[in-house]
Amino acid sequence: MTDPSPSPLEKHTGYWLRCLSNMISGSFEARVEKHAITVPQWVALRTLYDVEKITPLEAAERIGVDKSTFSRMLDRLEAKSLVTRLTHNADGRSFFVALTDSARALVVAIAKEADTNDALFFGHITPKEQETLRNLILQLLKATGGHSKIALKALTTRKEKMMNIQEIKDAIALSLSKEISFPELIERLTKAGAERYTVDFVAKLIHYYGKENEYFSYCIESENFGLPASTFCEESIRNAIEAAQALLIDYETFAQRVIDGGAAQYQIFFKERKQLYLGREGSVYAYPFPQF
């Protein structure tokens, strides 16, 4: 008896939503980081923009985080001169939080960045279609017990990013254009805060992981890759690795060769200096990390 054929990845709506979400959030993160703040900090500033002053507890509730999380965020924003603490005359144990003038100007500037980012990704559909899309997302959140505030809380309670996403993207671009070697790529990724990455040829996704359970993902755009070969050939994979590291072939050629060699995905571990190539049925090939 043969196993039932699983539904194709491309038939899953969640797969496409994740691909789109990764691209949108990655683009916006890069825009926000140019202003020396993080996306969670931007969410907090934009929320506080609508009030003249507010207590920390009220602010945390509006943003959708617990009080201790907001307290840490407040310290960082205050260190950047973006918020100030005001005396609470009715309660000597408490205080109000207010945006500084520079923070209010920053909110306006980043809001324009958000508008530009939205236009980049959603400008291909009409305003009416955009409204329909938003309503459908809210409908799904409500139907599954979710709410927009939950999504907001998930965003703002995530730890402050230690990985520099833009530096990772720059390193990837240089590597793909063969302007830097594999050792130089690893060095740049390490400096950007990454400690490992995984390339999944089946899902067509690349994941970069940091030390604080952070991750950054994006889709592999090439449509040329087929299914990994059922036969796992270590020699083919090794030859592809060595040709790529010698800058004799580009990344797309390398990827196709390891796929033809039976690799469904591979993982690179910086600290332990390991490269693992995994086949569809559990075969594993460990390639020696180059000395550098």
PyMOL commands that set and color helices and strands:
alter all, ss='L'
color gray80, all
select helices_A, chain A and resi 9-11+13-33+39-48+56-63+67-79+101-122+127-143+148-157+165-176+182-191+234-245+251-260
alter helices_A, ss='H'
color red, helices_A
select strands_A, chain A and resi 83-87+95-99+194-200+205-210+215-219+263-269+274-279+284-288
alter strands_A, ss='S'
color yellow, strands_A
deselect
rebuild
show_as cartoon
